[in-house]
Amino acid sequence: MNSKTLFAAAALINMTAHSYAAPIVYEGESGPGKGKHLVFIASDHEYRSEETLPALARILAKHHGFKCTVVFGVKPDGTIQPGFNNVPGIENLKTADLMYIFTRFQNWPKDQMQHFVDYLDRAGPVIGLRTATHAFNQIPNDSPFAKYNNGYGGADYKDGFGRQVLGEKWAGHYGNNHRQSTRIDIVEAKKDHPILRGVKDMWVQCGGYFANPLEPYETLAMAQPLMNMEPDGEPDPNKKPVPAAWTRTYTGKDGNSGRVFTSTYGASNDIENDGFRRMLINAVYWALAMEDKITTDANVSFVGPYNATWRQGKGHRKSGTKPEDMAGWDTPIVPLQK
C-alpha cells in the first residue's frame, strides 16, 4: 500500500469516527415555550441518560411548545452507545436558548467540543443532571479543553466544568447505589421558589451522591438516603441530608451571567416520580427567566411509551437502537429487546 493510499485510508477512518447521525428533534406546536430551542446532550455510561433526556424533551415539546433537539453518544454506525465520545448534532448549540446536559467522563472531538465551549462563553442557561458534575475526564492535559476535566487542578478553572458551572464535581457516592434509594425533601425556606411550584413527594431510585456546591448557590431540596429501595424506607441513620438540587449562576467570556440548575439525580427510573419530573420541567422555565409561566398544574405526563431500564424493571434496551428509533410522539423511549 503506497503512501497516498495510506493517507486516504487514514482520512476515511477519521471521517467515519466523526460520522453524522441526525439528532432527534421534537417540535412543539403551541405553549409558553414556543420560539425557544432546547438542546439535550445524553452520553453517560450508567444511568440511561439516553432514556431520561428524550423523555423530558418530548414533554417539553408536546405539552409546553419548546423545540427540543436531543443529541446522543453514538458509534460510527449511528447506533446509541452510552458514554461514547461522539455527540453529532451538538452544533445545534449555536441556536440553543438552553443546554440540558447529562454526560459522564467525556472527551469529544475538537470540533464538537468547540460548540460546547462557545455556548459557555456566551453564558447560556445550563441544566445538569447526575453525572454531569463529572461530565469530562478523558481530555488530554495538552488539549486546550483540558480545564473542563473533572478535578482539573489549575487555579484558572479549579475542578473543571462540573464545579465551575454546575457547582460540584465528582464528590463520591453517599450510600449504596442500587441498594439504597433517596428521598428528596424540599427545603422549607425555599418552598415558594418557582422551580418547586406543584412539586411534592419526591423519591428517586438512585443512591445518594455527596454534594457540597461551590458558593454562591441556593439549595432547593435535600437528599436523604434510605435503607432500601422503597419510597417509605427508613432514613439511613448514618447519612445526614445533603444538597440534591440547587441553583446558581456562572459567568461567560464577556462577563454575562447564565442561570444554572443542578440535580445529582436523574437516572431513567428517577423521572417516573411525578414530583421529581415536575421539578426538572419547572427548572427549564426558571433557567430561561420564564418563571412567571410556571404553574402548579402544568402537564408533565409522559408522551408515548416510556420504558425506563436503569433498574431493568421493564427489560433491556434493544441492541442497535438509533436516535431515529425514538422520533415522533408515539415511538417507545426506548425500544426493548423482544
LOLUM-909109 format. One line per field, with one value per residue (C-alpha): residue number from 1; residue in one letter; x, y, z. Coordinates in nm, 3 decimals. Layout:
BEGIN
pos [NUM | ...];
code [a | ...];
xx [X | ...];
yy [Y | ...];
zz [Z | ...];
END
This chain:
BEGIN
pos [1 | 2 | 3 | 4 | 5 | 6 | 7 | 8 | 9 | 10 | 11 | 12 | 13 | 14 | 15 | 16 | 17 | 18 | 19 | 20 | 21 | 22 | 23 | 24 | 25 | 26 | 27 | 28 | 29 | 30 | 31 | 32 | 33 | 34 | 35 | 36 | 37 | 38 | 39 | 40 | 41 | 42 | 43 | 44 | 45 | 46 | 47 | 48 | 49 | 50 | 51 | 52 | 53 | 54 | 55 | 56 | 57 | 58 | 59 | 60 | 61 | 62 | 63 | 64 | 65 | 66 | 67 | 68 | 69 | 70 | 71 | 72 | 73 | 74 | 75 | 76 | 77 | 78 | 79 | 80 | 81 | 82 | 83 | 84 | 85 | 86 | 87 | 88 | 89 | 90 | 91 | 92 | 93 | 94 | 95 | 96 | 97 | 98 | 99 | 100 | 101 | 102 | 103 | 104 | 105 | 106 | 107 | 108 | 109 | 110 | 111 | 112 | 113 | 114 | 115 | 116 | 117 | 118 | 119 | 120 | 121 | 122 | 123 | 124 | 125 | 126 | 127 | 128 | 129 | 130 | 131 | 132 | 133 | 134 | 135 | 136 | 137 | 138 | 139 | 140 | 141 | 142 | 143 | 144 | 145 | 146 | 147 | 148 | 149 | 150 | 151 | 152 | 153 | 154 | 155 | 156 | 157 | 158 | 159 | 160 | 161 | 162 | 163 | 164 | 165 | 166 | 167 | 168 | 169 | 170 | 171 | 172 | 173 | 174 | 175 | 176 | 177 | 178 | 179 | 180 | 181 | 182 | 183 | 184 | 185 | 186 | 187 | 188 | 189 | 190 | 191 | 192 | 193 | 194 | 195 | 196 | 197 | 198 | 199 | 200 | 201 | 202 | 203 | 204 | 205 | 206 | 207 | 208 | 209 | 210 | 211 | 212 | 213 | 214 | 215 | 216 | 217 | 218 | 219 | 220 | 221 | 222 | 223 | 224 | 225 | 226 | 227 | 228 | 229 | 230 | 231 | 232 | 233 | 234 | 235 | 236 | 237 | 238 | 239 | 240 | 241 | 242 | 243 | 244 | 245 | 246 | 247 | 248 | 249 | 250 | 251 | 252 | 253 | 254 | 255 | 256 | 257 | 258 | 259 | 260 | 261 | 262 | 263 | 264 | 265 | 266 | 267 | 268 | 269 | 270 | 271 | 272 | 273 | 274 | 275 | 276 | 277 | 278 | 279 | 280 | 281 | 282 | 283 | 284 | 285 | 286 | 287 | 288 | 289 | 290 | 291 | 292 | 293 | 294 | 295 | 296 | 297 | 298 | 299 | 300 | 301 | 302 | 303 | 304 | 305 | 306 | 307 | 308 | 309 | 310 | 311 | 312 | 313 | 314 | 315 | 316 | 317 | 318 | 319 | 320 | 321 | 322 | 323 | 324 | 325 | 326 | 327 | 328 | 329 | 330 | 331 | 332 | 333 | 334 | 335 | 336 | 337 | 338];
code [m | n | s | k | t | l | f | a | a | a | a | l | i | n | m | t | a | h | s | y | a | a | p | i | v | y | e | g | e | s | g | p | g | k | g | k | h | l | v | f | i | a | s | d | h | e | y | r | s | e | e | t | l | p | a | l | a | r | i | l | a | k | h | h | g | f | k | c | t | v | v | f | g | v | k | p | d | g | t | i | q | p | g | f | n | n | v | p | g | i | e | n | l | k | t | a | d | l | m | y | i | f | t | r | f | q | n | w | p | k | d | q | m | q | h | f | v | d | y | l | d | r | a | g | p | v | i | g | l | r | t | a | t | h | a | f | n | q | i | p | n | d | s | p | f | a | k | y | n | n | g | y | g | g | a | d | y | k | d | g | f | g | r | q | v | l | g | e | k | w | a | g | h | y | g | n | n | h | r | q | s | t | r | i | d | i | v | e | a | k | k | d | h | p | i | l | r | g | v | k | d | m | w | v | q | c | g | g | y | f | a | n | p | l | e | p | y | e | t | l | a | m | a | q | p | l | m | n | m | e | p | d | g | e | p | d | p | n | k | k | p | v | p | a | a | w | t | r | t | y | t | g | k | d | g | n | s | g | r | v | f | t | s | t | y | g | a | s | n | d | i | e | n | d | g | f | r | r | m | l | i | n | a | v | y | w | a | l | a | m | e | d | k | i | t | t | d | a | n | v | s | f | v | g | p | y | n | a | t | w | r | q | g | k | g | h | r | k | s | g | t | k | p | e | d | m | a | g | w | d | t | p | i | v | p | l | q | k];
xx [0.000 | 0.157 | 0.165 | -0.122 | -0.345 | -0.247 | -0.332 | -0.671 | -0.745 | -0.650 | -0.874 | -1.162 | -1.117 | -1.114 | -1.431 | -1.601 | -1.510 | -1.699 | -1.981 | -2.304 | -2.613 | -2.909 | -3.029 | -3.393 | -3.593 | -3.928 | -4.106 | -4.377 | -4.678 | -4.803 | -4.739 | -4.529 | -4.209 | -4.293 | -3.993 | -3.739 | -3.484 | -3.354 | -3.059 | -3.019 | -2.686 | -2.712 | -2.396 | -2.335 | -2.217 | -2.466 | -2.780 | -2.958 | -2.945 | -3.046 | -3.386 | -3.420 | -3.344 | -3.559 | -3.849 | -3.813 | -3.766 | -4.092 | -4.281 | -4.138 | -4.214 | -4.560 | -4.708 | -4.514 | -4.430 | -4.050 | -3.834 | -3.619 | -3.312 | -3.157 | -2.805 | -2.657 | -2.326 | -2.327 | -2.091 | -1.969 | -2.261 | -2.507 | -2.622 | -2.651 | -2.362 | -2.388 | -2.080 | -1.937 | -1.715 | -1.901 | -2.209 | -2.301 | -2.558 | -2.405 | -2.362 | -2.729 | -2.598 | -2.538 | -2.910 | -2.989 | -3.163 | -3.078 | -2.844 | -2.960 | -2.659 | -2.632 | -2.290 | -2.005 | -1.625 | -1.633 | -1.363 | -1.531 | -1.363 | -1.227 | -1.496 | -1.774 | -1.611 | -1.575 | -1.954 | -1.986 | -1.721 | -1.878 | -2.209 | -2.049 | -1.860 | -2.191 | -2.324 | -2.627 | -2.854 | -2.749 | -2.928 | -2.713 | -2.819 | -2.636 | -2.303 | -2.288 | -2.096 | -1.814 | -1.908 | -1.548 | -1.249 | -1.055 | -0.937 | -0.555 | -0.356 | -0.210 | -0.554 | -0.692 | -1.002 | -0.824 | -0.963 | -1.312 | -1.200 | -1.340 | -1.094 | -0.883 | -0.605 | -0.542 | -0.649 | -0.794 | -1.082 | -1.045 | -1.204 | -1.338 | -1.677 | -1.876 | -1.753 | -1.721 | -2.055 | -2.284 | -2.138 | -1.998 | -1.750 | -1.749 | -1.770 | -1.847 | -2.141 | -2.332 | -2.473 | -2.507 | -2.625 | -2.887 | -2.948 | -3.046 | -3.290 | -3.323 | -3.599 | -3.571 | -3.714 | -3.793 | -3.604 | -3.879 | -3.744 | -3.744 | -4.089 | -4.215 | -3.932 | -4.076 | -3.896 | -4.086 | -4.437 | -4.661 | -4.370 | -4.426 | -4.342 | -4.007 | -3.840 | -3.575 | -3.428 | -3.069 | -2.843 | -2.707 | -2.435 | -2.247 | -2.256 | -2.119 | -2.174 | -1.949 | -2.067 | -2.278 | -2.566 | -2.922 | -3.024 | -3.385 | -3.405 | -3.207 | -3.130 | -3.191 | -3.053 | -3.295 | -3.222 | -3.394 | -3.539 | -3.887 | -4.034 | -4.132 | -3.795 | -3.633 | -3.370 | -3.012 | -2.915 | -2.554 | -2.628 | -2.749 | -2.925 | -2.705 | -2.799 | -2.992 | -3.097 | -2.970 | -2.947 | -2.654 | -2.512 | -2.187 | -2.006 | -1.934 | -1.640 | -1.779 | -1.897 | -2.255 | -2.429 | -2.608 | -2.859 | -2.785 | -2.994 | -2.826 | -2.959 | -2.741 | -3.023 | -3.191 | -3.149 | -3.420 | -3.626 | -3.599 | -3.818 | -4.104 | -4.166 | -4.413 | -4.274 | -3.913 | -4.010 | -4.209 | -3.909 | -3.693 | -3.955 | -4.003 | -3.627 | -3.628 | -3.867 | -3.665 | -3.332 | -3.482 | -3.611 | -3.966 | -4.064 | -4.382 | -4.504 | -4.466 | -4.799 | -4.868 | -5.078 | -4.871 | -4.885 | -4.575 | -4.714 | -4.506 | -4.562 | -4.568 | -4.447 | -4.171 | -3.953 | -3.707 | -3.444 | -3.194 | -3.310 | -3.409 | -3.767 | -3.901 | -3.626 | -3.322 | -3.288 | -3.297 | -2.950 | -2.863 | -3.106 | -3.055 | -3.183 | -3.439 | -3.600 | -3.734 | -3.850 | -4.208 | -4.456 | -4.557 | -4.237 | -4.119 | -3.845 | -3.663 | -3.744 | -3.691 | -3.539 | -3.803];
yy [0.000 | 0.331 | 0.649 | 0.808 | 0.508 | 0.510 | 0.879 | 0.822 | 0.532 | 0.738 | 1.021 | 0.780 | 0.639 | 0.990 | 1.084 | 0.763 | 0.825 | 1.153 | 1.033 | 1.225 | 1.073 | 1.305 | 1.403 | 1.376 | 1.696 | 1.729 | 2.040 | 2.183 | 2.344 | 2.572 | 2.667 | 2.907 | 2.761 | 2.836 | 3.003 | 2.866 | 2.600 | 2.350 | 2.119 | 1.799 | 1.611 | 1.246 | 1.038 | 0.882 | 0.527 | 0.405 | 0.599 | 0.585 | 0.949 | 0.822 | 0.750 | 1.037 | 1.323 | 1.233 | 1.166 | 1.511 | 1.667 | 1.516 | 1.650 | 1.998 | 1.997 | 1.837 | 1.992 | 2.319 | 2.417 | 2.416 | 2.299 | 2.023 | 1.874 | 1.564 | 1.451 | 1.121 | 0.945 | 0.734 | 0.488 | 0.541 | 0.337 | 0.577 | 0.344 | 0.478 | 0.376 | 0.518 | 0.721 | 0.715 | 1.015 | 1.135 | 1.358 | 1.458 | 1.732 | 1.932 | 2.219 | 2.290 | 2.471 | 2.764 | 2.839 | 2.698 | 2.901 | 2.636 | 2.337 | 2.030 | 1.807 | 1.452 | 1.313 | 1.136 | 1.136 | 1.260 | 1.363 | 1.484 | 1.561 | 1.915 | 2.049 | 1.913 | 2.042 | 2.387 | 2.420 | 2.338 | 2.594 | 2.860 | 2.805 | 2.850 | 3.156 | 3.327 | 3.217 | 3.028 | 2.873 | 2.524 | 2.233 | 1.940 | 1.602 | 1.336 | 1.258 | 1.594 | 1.707 | 1.497 | 1.544 | 1.532 | 1.334 | 1.195 | 1.516 | 1.508 | 1.753 | 1.919 | 1.988 | 2.345 | 2.190 | 2.015 | 2.261 | 2.117 | 1.782 | 1.670 | 1.770 | 1.999 | 2.132 | 2.474 | 2.782 | 2.931 | 2.678 | 2.482 | 2.134 | 2.176 | 2.229 | 2.049 | 2.260 | 2.590 | 2.583 | 2.329 | 2.387 | 2.041 | 1.786 | 1.413 | 1.402 | 1.034 | 0.803 | 0.865 | 0.525 | 0.205 | 0.258 | 0.001 | -0.091 | 0.243 | 0.482 | 0.850 | 1.071 | 1.429 | 1.686 | 2.047 | 2.298 | 2.461 | 2.812 | 2.759 | 2.603 | 2.909 | 2.907 | 2.893 | 2.566 | 2.399 | 2.502 | 2.197 | 1.974 | 1.718 | 1.364 | 1.336 | 0.996 | 0.862 | 0.518 | 0.636 | 0.602 | 0.917 | 1.142 | 1.358 | 1.728 | 2.047 | 2.301 | 2.591 | 2.925 | 3.110 | 2.867 | 2.819 | 2.473 | 2.392 | 2.029 | 1.791 | 1.424 | 1.173 | 0.824 | 0.547 | 0.198 | 0.022 | 0.071 | 0.172 | 0.525 | 0.473 | 0.330 | 0.430 | 0.704 | 0.587 | 0.686 | 0.736 | 0.970 | 1.321 | 1.506 | 1.674 | 1.903 | 1.724 | 2.020 | 2.375 | 2.688 | 2.918 | 3.136 | 3.135 | 3.399 | 3.380 | 3.512 | 3.863 | 3.893 | 3.786 | 3.572 | 3.243 | 3.066 | 2.709 | 2.433 | 2.112 | 1.789 | 1.496 | 1.260 | 1.182 | 0.814 | 0.699 | 0.537 | 0.852 | 1.055 | 0.808 | 1.001 | 1.280 | 1.530 | 1.491 | 1.506 | 1.824 | 1.988 | 1.909 | 2.061 | 2.371 | 2.421 | 2.488 | 2.779 | 2.924 | 2.889 | 3.077 | 3.353 | 3.243 | 3.162 | 3.364 | 3.087 | 2.806 | 2.675 | 2.420 | 2.205 | 2.216 | 1.895 | 1.684 | 1.350 | 1.126 | 1.143 | 0.800 | 0.475 | 0.520 | 0.219 | 0.307 | 0.034 | 0.159 | -0.097 | -0.334 | -0.343 | -0.325 | -0.515 | -0.416 | -0.154 | -0.306 | -0.365 | -0.133 | 0.141 | 0.462 | 0.811 | 0.794 | 0.493 | 0.740 | 1.008 | 1.136 | 1.126 | 0.760 | 0.555 | 0.391 | 0.552 | 0.320 | 0.020 | -0.302 | -0.636 | -0.892];
zz [0.000 | -0.109 | 0.098 | -0.095 | -0.024 | 0.342 | 0.369 | 0.207 | 0.440 | 0.745 | 0.628 | 0.580 | 0.929 | 1.075 | 0.887 | 0.998 | 1.360 | 1.346 | 1.123 | 1.144 | 1.299 | 1.294 | 1.642 | 1.740 | 1.707 | 1.884 | 1.761 | 1.984 | 1.820 | 2.095 | 2.454 | 2.661 | 2.517 | 2.154 | 1.990 | 2.240 | 2.141 | 2.398 | 2.328 | 2.531 | 2.543 | 2.650 | 2.687 | 3.027 | 3.097 | 3.356 | 3.438 | 3.100 | 3.001 | 2.656 | 2.814 | 3.061 | 2.823 | 2.520 | 2.758 | 2.915 | 2.571 | 2.445 | 2.746 | 2.699 | 2.327 | 2.321 | 2.634 | 2.653 | 2.296 | 2.303 | 2.015 | 2.163 | 1.998 | 2.160 | 2.074 | 2.188 | 2.223 | 1.906 | 1.744 | 1.386 | 1.255 | 1.421 | 1.698 | 2.051 | 2.276 | 2.631 | 2.712 | 2.359 | 2.285 | 1.977 | 2.001 | 1.645 | 1.627 | 1.911 | 1.665 | 1.742 | 2.049 | 1.812 | 1.822 | 2.166 | 2.433 | 2.695 | 2.727 | 2.922 | 2.987 | 3.125 | 3.035 | 3.213 | 3.165 | 2.806 | 2.556 | 2.239 | 1.906 | 1.888 | 1.657 | 1.881 | 2.200 | 2.050 | 2.017 | 2.387 | 2.482 | 2.260 | 2.438 | 2.781 | 2.657 | 2.588 | 2.930 | 2.803 | 3.067 | 3.178 | 3.347 | 3.459 | 3.593 | 3.797 | 3.629 | 3.455 | 3.764 | 3.618 | 3.254 | 3.124 | 3.244 | 2.947 | 2.782 | 2.744 | 2.954 | 2.646 | 2.498 | 2.501 | 2.659 | 2.950 | 3.204 | 3.159 | 3.307 | 3.639 | 3.912 | 3.692 | 3.913 | 3.765 | 3.957 | 3.637 | 3.633 | 3.956 | 3.943 | 3.592 | 3.429 | 3.695 | 3.982 | 3.798 | 3.617 | 3.784 | 4.128 | 4.207 | 4.072 | 4.142 | 4.521 | 4.580 | 4.640 | 4.959 | 5.045 | 4.845 | 4.487 | 4.374 | 4.740 | 4.887 | 4.721 | 4.809 | 4.943 | 4.821 | 5.060 | 4.975 | 5.188 | 5.392 | 5.345 | 4.965 | 4.925 | 4.734 | 4.479 | 4.123 | 4.044 | 4.329 | 4.226 | 4.238 | 4.343 | 4.617 | 4.730 | 4.555 | 4.570 | 4.336 | 4.288 | 4.254 | 4.552 | 4.710 | 4.572 | 4.816 | 4.730 | 4.881 | 4.600 | 4.517 | 4.654 | 4.575 | 4.536 | 4.659 | 4.774 | 4.689 | 4.803 | 5.021 | 4.962 | 5.241 | 5.166 | 5.266 | 5.389 | 5.098 | 4.750 | 4.868 | 4.888 | 5.252 | 5.352 | 5.678 | 5.659 | 5.684 | 6.040 | 5.934 | 5.643 | 5.712 | 5.426 | 5.163 | 4.871 | 4.594 | 4.378 | 4.368 | 4.156 | 4.087 | 3.811 | 3.616 | 3.415 | 3.043 | 2.846 | 2.811 | 3.170 | 3.103 | 3.364 | 3.296 | 3.518 | 3.628 | 3.784 | 3.902 | 4.047 | 4.145 | 4.043 | 3.712 | 3.622 | 3.384 | 3.661 | 3.874 | 3.642 | 3.685 | 4.007 | 3.927 | 4.176 | 4.067 | 3.699 | 3.758 | 3.924 | 3.620 | 3.388 | 3.604 | 3.608 | 3.234 | 3.274 | 3.561 | 3.379 | 3.084 | 3.316 | 3.234 | 3.593 | 3.558 | 3.323 | 3.581 | 3.709 | 3.981 | 3.746 | 3.427 | 3.225 | 3.294 | 3.181 | 2.956 | 2.582 | 2.420 | 2.582 | 2.838 | 2.919 | 3.191 | 3.204 | 3.463 | 3.717 | 3.435 | 3.560 | 3.207 | 3.032 | 2.826 | 2.554 | 2.206 | 2.068 | 1.780 | 1.880 | 1.684 | 1.766 | 1.485 | 1.657 | 1.915 | 1.673 | 1.680 | 1.966 | 1.970 | 1.942 | 2.265 | 2.469 | 2.446 | 2.223 | 2.421 | 2.338 | 2.250];
END
